[in-house]
Amino acid sequence: MSTAHCRTTWLITGTSRGIGYEIVRQLVQSSANVVIAACRNPDKAVDLHALKDTVATGNLHIVTIDVSDFEAVRGFSKQLEPILGDTGLDYLINNAGISTEDTGFTVDPEAFLHVFRTNVAGPALLSQICLPFLKRSSRKVILNVSSFGGSHVQHFGNAYASYAMTKSALNMLTVKQKAEHPDMIMIAMCPGWVKTEMGGEGALIEPEESVQGILKLITSVTSKDSGRYLRYNGEEIPW
Ligand SMILES: NC(=O)c1ccc[n+]([C@@H]2O[C@H](COP(=O)([O-])OP(=O)(O)OC[C@H]3O[C@@H](n4cnc5c(N)ncnc54)[C@H](OP(=O)(O)O)[C@@H]3O)[C@@H](O)[C@H]2O)c1
């Protein structure tokens, strides 16, 4: 029997730093959680390894995934199976993401495709790979970490064009996933403007506050909430 048996199981991408790291840090405070922290370069994830040294064996597993590497994503079940055994995956958090500084008239098509690969196609493929594991859970939640920048109403003016386009697409992915699997819970969520490498020093909130909100919401949503586009504090974002 795996160490995940009878506990809440989580897979989070992009956990080397920022919001992903903070999600892991808060989750491992409870021994009721088994946390699978995925990052593209575990050797450089110094904080994550230091965190692992502080938690009980089996509570935190560090695995490797570059979500823009489709072959690696396709083979990812091989890393999940030994950890989960026949236990289901309760929560998949598609958090890894990258940004751009372009505008509507300066989009570089190759750079855009790389952002799309990372922010949309990778999460879409990883969700497919995780589906058999999610189906075995009674919770079955996918959280797609979006941005209010993906809203047609609340976007960043002319800035961050490629990034905003990919977050709109991630929102649509959430809607499509929900339509295909009404038995599951899919949420597109903006974490707020957060002080991370991406958010910058001028951001409004600390990762701790953002993640407290995200975890409170995601652990309380029901199938009635599936397909919603929410802020970390529960406010609805206009599409
Ligand atoms: N911060 C904000 O204000 C804000 C606002 C709205 C939405 N968001 C969203 O929140 C999520 C997390 O953002 P953040 O602020 O924590 O950003 P961050 O500090 O820049 O961290 C991004 C994380 O994603 C990882 N990553 C990037 N490309 C990857 C890939 N191809 N495969 C796997 N991992 C990859 C990075 O890993 P490496 O260390 O290997 O680079 C890092 O762990 C993103 O989806 C972002 O769009 C953030």
The ligand as an SDF file (V2000), in Angstrom:
LIG
                    3D

 48 52  0  0  0  0  0  0  0  0999 V2000
    2.6110   36.6680   -9.5590 N   0  0  0  0  0  0  0  0  0  0  0  0
    1.4890   37.2010  -10.0080 C   0  0  0  0  0  0  0  0  0  0  0  0
    1.1740   38.3870   -9.7190 O   0  0  0  0  0  0  0  0  0  0  0  0
    0.5520   36.3920  -10.8590 C   0  0  0  0  0  0  0  0  0  0  0  0
   -0.6450   37.0050  -11.2700 C   0  0  0  0  0  0  0  0  0  0  0  0
   -1.5490   36.2790  -12.0280 C   0  0  0  0  0  0  0  0  0  0  0  0
   -1.2670   34.9610  -12.3680 C   0  0  0  0  0  0  0  0  0  0  0  0
   -0.0900   34.3960  -11.9580 N   0  0  0  0  0  0  0  0  0  0  0  0
    0.1490   32.9910  -12.3550 C   0  0  0  0  0  0  0  0  0  0  0  0
    0.5600   32.2330  -11.2250 O   0  0  0  0  0  0  0  0  0  0  0  0
    1.4090   31.1510  -11.6390 C   0  0  0  0  0  0  0  0  0  0  0  0
    2.6820   31.1560  -10.8040 C   0  0  0  0  0  0  0  0  0  0  0  0
    3.3140   32.4180  -11.0000 O   0  0  0  0  0  0  0  0  0  0  0  0
    4.4550   32.9940  -10.0400 P   0  0  0  0  0  0  0  0  0  0  0  0
    4.1310   34.3940   -9.7950 O   0  0  0  0  0  0  0  0  0  0  0  0
    4.7080   32.0690   -8.9070 O   0  0  0  0  0  0  0  0  0  0  0  0
    5.6860   32.9590  -11.0790 O   0  0  0  0  0  0  0  0  0  0  0  0
    7.2470   32.7090  -10.8640 P   0  0  0  0  0  0  0  0  0  0  0  0
    7.6900   33.2010   -9.5490 O   0  0  0  0  0  0  0  0  0  0  0  0
    7.8760   33.2430  -12.0970 O   0  0  0  0  0  0  0  0  0  0  0  0
    7.3480   31.1030  -10.8430 O   0  0  0  0  0  0  0  0  0  0  0  0
    7.0000   30.3840  -11.9920 C   0  0  0  0  0  0  0  0  0  0  0  0
    7.1990   28.9100  -11.7280 C   0  0  0  0  0  0  0  0  0  0  0  0
    6.8440   28.2060  -12.9410 O   0  0  0  0  0  0  0  0  0  0  0  0
    7.9410   27.3630  -13.2770 C   0  0  0  0  0  0  0  0  0  0  0  0
    7.9960   27.1130  -14.7080 N   0  0  0  0  0  0  0  0  0  0  0  0
    8.1480   28.0080  -15.7100 C   0  0  0  0  0  0  0  0  0  0  0  0
    8.1700   27.3640  -16.8970 N   0  0  0  0  0  0  0  0  0  0  0  0
    8.0380   26.0390  -16.6230 C   0  0  0  0  0  0  0  0  0  0  0  0
    7.9840   24.8790  -17.4090 C   0  0  0  0  0  0  0  0  0  0  0  0
    8.1120   24.9060  -18.7440 N   0  0  0  0  0  0  0  0  0  0  0  0
    7.8050   23.6790  -16.7970 N   0  0  0  0  0  0  0  0  0  0  0  0
    7.6840   23.6070  -15.4640 C   0  0  0  0  0  0  0  0  0  0  0  0
    7.7570   24.6750  -14.6450 N   0  0  0  0  0  0  0  0  0  0  0  0
    7.9250   25.8820  -15.2290 C   0  0  0  0  0  0  0  0  0  0  0  0
    9.1820   28.0660  -12.7570 C   0  0  0  0  0  0  0  0  0  0  0  0
   10.2210   27.1350  -12.6540 O   0  0  0  0  0  0  0  0  0  0  0  0
   11.7960   27.5020  -12.8490 P   0  0  0  0  0  0  0  0  0  0  0  0
   12.2900   27.8750  -11.4740 O   0  0  0  0  0  0  0  0  0  0  0  0
   12.3810   26.2500  -13.3650 O   0  0  0  0  0  0  0  0  0  0  0  0
   11.8660   28.6420  -13.8100 O   0  0  0  0  0  0  0  0  0  0  0  0
    8.6480   28.5530  -11.4190 C   0  0  0  0  0  0  0  0  0  0  0  0
    8.6610   27.5050  -10.4750 O   0  0  0  0  0  0  0  0  0  0  0  0
    1.6580   31.3590  -13.1330 C   0  0  0  0  0  0  0  0  0  0  0  0
    0.8130   30.5270  -13.8780 O   0  0  0  0  0  0  0  0  0  0  0  0
    1.2850   32.8260  -13.3580 C   0  0  0  0  0  0  0  0  0  0  0  0
    0.8660   33.0930  -14.6740 O   0  0  0  0  0  0  0  0  0  0  0  0
    0.8220   35.0790  -11.2250 C   0  0  0  0  0  0  0  0  0  0  0  0
  1  2  1  0
  2  3  2  0
  2  4  1  0
  4  5  1  0
  4 48  2  0
  5  6  2  0
  6  7  1  0
  7  8  2  0
  8  9  1  0
  8 48  1  0
  9 10  1  0
  9 46  1  0
 10 11  1  0
 11 12  1  0
 11 44  1  0
 12 13  1  0
 13 14  1  0
 14 15  2  0
 14 16  1  0
 14 17  1  0
 17 18  1  0
 18 19  2  0
 18 20  1  0
 18 21  1  0
 21 22  1  0
 22 23  1  0
 23 24  1  0
 23 42  1  0
 24 25  1  0
 25 26  1  0
 25 36  1  0
 26 27  1  0
 26 35  1  0
 27 28  2  0
 28 29  1  0
 29 30  1  0
 29 35  2  0
 30 31  1  0
 30 32  2  0
 32 33  1  0
 33 34  2  0
 34 35  1  0
 36 37  1  0
 36 42  1  0
 37 38  1  0
 38 39  2  0
 38 40  1  0
 38 41  1  0
 42 43  1  0
 44 45  1  0
 44 46  1  0
 46 47  1  0
M  CHG  2   8   1  16  -1
M  END
$$$$
